[in-house]
Amino acid sequence: MSAEPGSRLLEEIVLLLDAVAERLGPYLDRVAAEHDGPPDNCPLCAIGALVRGEPNELAATTLDRAADIVALLRAVLADRWEPGVPHMPGFRPAGRPGRAAEQPRSNNRPVQHIQVRRDPFKGDRC
């Protein structure tokens, strides 16, 4: 068994990515060589640059947007689980900090219980 949980999964992912890079590398290099001009806006060239380990503006922008989406998801989940706790550095929602506890509504109505009778001849259906 592995020393750390998930280390085998990480190893398998790395091996998979290496195999994909090995198979797609020549194709992406050929496609990138066919393009005229700067390959900054070409998605195939961006993938080829990532495979070769070269910096690419499109890939960097895409990774930045992906990081923003992950941060947004983290913020939404944190707000869902701990609504009163600030969880994003520098972000303070209007009216939340120091707000008095919400007063119960004055128009609360009691729950109305409805009796359900089942017909013994219809089985479990109402």
Phi and psi restraints in degrees (value plus and minus 20) as a CYANA .aco file:
   2 SER   PHI     -90.3   -50.3
   2 SER   PSI     139.1   179.1
   3 ALA   PHI     -89.5   -49.5
   3 ALA   PSI     -60.2   -20.2
   4 GLU   PHI    -138.6   -98.6
   4 GLU   PSI     123.2   163.2
   5 PRO   PHI     -85.3   -45.3
   5 PRO   PSI     117.6   157.6
   6 GLY   PHI      66.9   106.9
   6 GLY   PSI     -26.5    13.5
   7 SER   PHI     -87.9   -47.9
   7 SER   PSI     -54.2   -14.2
   8 ARG   PHI     -86.4   -46.4
   8 ARG   PSI     -60.3   -20.3
   9 LEU   PHI     -81.9   -41.9
   9 LEU   PSI     -63.9   -23.9
  10 LEU   PHI     -81.6   -41.6
  10 LEU   PSI     -62.9   -22.9
  11 GLU   PHI     -81.5   -41.5
  11 GLU   PSI     -62.4   -22.4
  12 GLU   PHI     -85.7   -45.7
  12 GLU   PSI     -59.1   -19.1
  13 ILE   PHI     -84.9   -44.9
  13 ILE   PSI     -63.1   -23.1
  14 VAL   PHI     -82.1   -42.1
  14 VAL   PSI     -63.9   -23.9
  15 LEU   PHI     -83.6   -43.6
  15 LEU   PSI     -59.6   -19.6
  16 LEU   PHI     -83.7   -43.7
  16 LEU   PSI     -65.7   -25.7
  17 LEU   PHI     -84.4   -44.4
  17 LEU   PSI     -57.5   -17.5
  18 ASP   PHI     -82.7   -42.7
  18 ASP   PSI     -62.5   -22.5
  19 ALA   PHI     -85.3   -45.3
  19 ALA   PSI     -61.5   -21.5
  20 VAL   PHI     -84.3   -44.3
  20 VAL   PSI     -64.4   -24.4
  21 ALA   PHI     -82.8   -42.8
  21 ALA   PSI     -58.1   -18.1
  22 GLU   PHI     -86.0   -46.0
  22 GLU   PSI     -59.4   -19.4
  23 ARG   PHI     -96.9   -56.9
  23 ARG   PSI     -60.6   -20.6
  24 LEU   PHI    -108.2   -68.2
  24 LEU   PSI     -38.2     1.8
  25 GLY   PHI     -73.0   -33.0
  25 GLY   PSI     -74.2   -34.2
  26 PRO   PHI     -81.4   -41.4
  26 PRO   PSI     -60.0   -20.0
  27 TYR   PHI     -83.6   -43.6
  27 TYR   PSI     -67.4   -27.4
  28 LEU   PHI     -85.9   -45.9
  28 LEU   PSI     -55.9   -15.9
  29 ASP   PHI     -83.4   -43.4
  29 ASP   PSI     -61.3   -21.3
  30 ARG   PHI     -85.4   -45.4
  30 ARG   PSI     -63.3   -23.3
  31 VAL   PHI     -84.6   -44.6
  31 VAL   PSI     -62.0   -22.0
  32 ALA   PHI     -85.1   -45.1
  32 ALA   PSI     -53.8   -13.8
  33 ALA   PHI     -91.4   -51.4
  33 ALA   PSI     -45.6    -5.6
  34 GLU   PHI     -96.8   -56.8
  34 GLU   PSI     -40.7    -0.7
  35 HIS   PHI     -99.2   -59.2
  35 HIS   PSI     118.4   158.4
  36 ASP   PHI    -114.6   -74.6
  36 ASP   PSI     127.2   167.2
  37 GLY   PHI      63.4   103.4
  37 GLY   PSI    -194.1  -154.1
  38 PRO   PHI     -90.5   -50.5
  38 PRO   PSI     116.3   156.3
  39 PRO   PHI    -109.9   -69.9
  39 PRO   PSI       6.5    46.5
  40 ASP   PHI     -87.1   -47.1
  40 ASP   PSI     -49.0    -9.0
  41 ASN   PHI    -126.0   -86.0
  41 ASN   PSI     -16.3    23.7
  42 CYS   PHI    -110.8   -70.8
  42 CYS   PSI      99.5   139.5
  43 PRO   PHI     -82.7   -42.7
  43 PRO   PSI     -56.5   -16.5
  44 LEU   PHI     -86.3   -46.3
  44 LEU   PSI     -58.6   -18.6
  45 CYS   PHI     -87.2   -47.2
  45 CYS   PSI     -55.4   -15.4
  46 ALA   PHI     -84.7   -44.7
  46 ALA   PSI     -61.1   -21.1
  47 ILE   PHI     -85.4   -45.4
  47 ILE   PSI     -62.4   -22.4
  48 GLY   PHI     -81.3   -41.3
  48 GLY   PSI     -60.6   -20.6
  49 ALA   PHI     -85.3   -45.3
  49 ALA   PSI     -58.9   -18.9
  50 LEU   PHI     -85.5   -45.5
  50 LEU   PSI     -60.0   -20.0
  51 VAL   PHI     -83.7   -43.7
  51 VAL   PSI     -59.8   -19.8
  52 ARG   PHI     -99.9   -59.9
  52 ARG   PSI     -30.7     9.3
  53 GLY   PHI      64.6   104.6
  53 GLY   PSI      -3.2    36.8
  54 GLU   PHI    -110.1   -70.1
  54 GLU   PSI     129.6   169.6
  55 PRO   PHI     -91.7   -51.7
  55 PRO   PSI     125.8   165.8
  56 ASN   PHI    -166.4  -126.4
  56 ASN   PSI     113.6   153.6
  57 GLU   PHI     -86.3   -46.3
  57 GLU   PSI     -62.6   -22.6
  58 LEU   PHI     -83.3   -43.3
  58 LEU   PSI     -63.1   -23.1
  59 ALA   PHI     -85.6   -45.6
  59 ALA   PSI     -60.2   -20.2
  60 ALA   PHI     -84.7   -44.7
  60 ALA   PSI     -62.3   -22.3
  61 THR   PHI     -85.0   -45.0
  61 THR   PSI     -61.7   -21.7
  62 THR   PHI     -82.6   -42.6
  62 THR   PSI     -62.7   -22.7
  63 LEU   PHI     -86.1   -46.1
  63 LEU   PSI     -56.8   -16.8
  64 ASP   PHI     -83.4   -43.4
  64 ASP   PSI     -63.3   -23.3
  65 ARG   PHI     -86.3   -46.3
  65 ARG   PSI     -57.3   -17.3
  66 ALA   PHI     -83.9   -43.9
  66 ALA   PSI     -59.6   -19.6
  67 ALA   PHI     -84.9   -44.9
  67 ALA   PSI     -57.4   -17.4
  68 ASP   PHI     -83.6   -43.6
  68 ASP   PSI     -60.7   -20.7
  69 ILE   PHI     -85.6   -45.6
  69 ILE   PSI     -61.4   -21.4
  70 VAL   PHI     -84.6   -44.6
  70 VAL   PSI     -61.1   -21.1
  71 ALA   PHI     -84.4   -44.4
  71 ALA   PSI     -59.6   -19.6
  72 LEU   PHI     -84.8   -44.8
  72 LEU   PSI     -63.1   -23.1
  73 LEU   PHI     -81.7   -41.7
  73 LEU   PSI     -62.2   -22.2
  74 ARG   PHI     -82.3   -42.3
  74 ARG   PSI     -61.3   -21.3
  75 ALA   PHI     -86.3   -46.3
  75 ALA   PSI     -60.9   -20.9
  76 VAL   PHI     -84.6   -44.6
  76 VAL   PSI     -64.1   -24.1
  77 LEU   PHI     -86.0   -46.0
  77 LEU   PSI     -59.5   -19.5
  78 ALA   PHI     -85.4   -45.4
  78 ALA   PSI     -59.3   -19.3
  79 ASP   PHI     -88.3   -48.3
  79 ASP   PSI     -51.7   -11.7
  80 ARG   PHI     -90.2   -50.2
  80 ARG   PSI     -60.4   -20.4
  81 TRP   PHI    -105.9   -65.9
  81 TRP   PSI     -54.3   -14.3
  82 GLU   PHI    -152.9  -112.9
  82 GLU   PSI      58.9    98.9
  83 PRO   PHI     -85.4   -45.4
  83 PRO   PSI     -48.2    -8.2
  84 GLY   PHI    -109.4   -69.4
  84 GLY   PSI     -28.7    11.3
  85 VAL   PHI    -117.0   -77.0
  85 VAL   PSI     107.0   147.0
  86 PRO   PHI     -88.0   -48.0
  86 PRO   PSI     113.0   153.0
  87 HIS   PHI    -145.7  -105.7
  87 HIS   PSI     -27.5    12.5
  88 MET   PHI    -133.2   -93.2
  88 MET   PSI     105.9   145.9
  89 PRO   PHI     -78.2   -38.2
  89 PRO   PSI     106.8   146.8
  90 GLY   PHI      63.4   103.4
  90 GLY   PSI     -24.5    15.5
  91 PHE   PHI    -122.3   -82.3
  91 PHE   PSI     101.8   141.8
  92 ARG   PHI    -146.4  -106.4
  92 ARG   PSI      90.3   130.3
  93 PRO   PHI     -84.4   -44.4
  93 PRO   PSI     125.4   165.4
  94 ALA   PHI     -84.2   -44.2
  94 ALA   PSI     109.6   149.6
  95 GLY   PHI      63.3   103.3
  95 GLY   PSI     -27.8    12.2
  96 ARG   PHI    -100.0   -60.0
  96 ARG   PSI     -74.1   -34.1
  97 PRO   PHI     -85.6   -45.6
  97 PRO   PSI     111.7   151.7
  98 GLY   PHI      55.1    95.1
  98 GLY   PSI     -12.4    27.6
  99 ARG   PHI     -93.9   -53.9
  99 ARG   PSI     118.9   158.9
 100 ALA   PHI     -86.8   -46.8
 100 ALA   PSI     134.6   174.6
 101 ALA   PHI     -80.6   -40.6
 101 ALA   PSI     122.1   162.1
 102 GLU   PHI     -85.4   -45.4
 102 GLU   PSI     117.1   157.1
 103 GLN   PHI    -100.8   -60.8
 103 GLN   PSI     123.4   163.4
 104 PRO   PHI     -83.9   -43.9
 104 PRO   PSI     128.4   168.4
 105 ARG   PHI     -88.2   -48.2
 105 ARG   PSI     123.9   163.9
 106 SER   PHI    -101.3   -61.3
 106 SER   PSI     -37.9     2.1
 107 ASN   PHI    -117.3   -77.3
 107 ASN   PSI       7.9    47.9
 108 ASN   PHI     -84.9   -44.9
 108 ASN   PSI     110.0   150.0
 109 ARG   PHI    -127.3   -87.3
 109 ARG   PSI     127.3   167.3
 110 PRO   PHI     -87.1   -47.1
 110 PRO   PSI     138.7   178.7
 111 VAL   PHI     -94.3   -54.3
 111 VAL   PSI     113.7   153.7
 112 GLN   PHI    -114.6   -74.6
 112 GLN   PSI     100.1   140.1
 113 HIS   PHI    -107.7   -67.7
 113 HIS   PSI     111.3   151.3
 114 ILE   PHI    -133.3   -93.3
 114 ILE   PSI     106.0   146.0
 115 GLN   PHI    -101.8   -61.8
 115 GLN   PSI     110.2   150.2
 116 VAL   PHI    -130.3   -90.3
 116 VAL   PSI     105.4   145.4
 117 ARG   PHI    -129.7   -89.7
 117 ARG   PSI     114.1   154.1
 118 ARG   PHI    -124.4   -84.4
 118 ARG   PSI     117.9   157.9
 119 ASP   PHI    -100.1   -60.1
 119 ASP   PSI     101.1   141.1
 120 PRO   PHI     -83.4   -43.4
 120 PRO   PSI     -39.2     0.8
 121 PHE   PHI    -106.6   -66.6
 121 PHE   PSI     -35.3     4.7
 122 LYS   PHI    -116.6   -76.6
 122 LYS   PSI     -20.2    19.8
 123 GLY   PHI      59.6    99.6
 123 GLY   PSI    -152.3  -112.3
 124 ASP   PHI    -104.9   -64.9
 124 ASP   PSI     -29.0    11.0
 125 ARG   PHI     -97.3   -57.3
 125 ARG   PSI     127.3   167.3
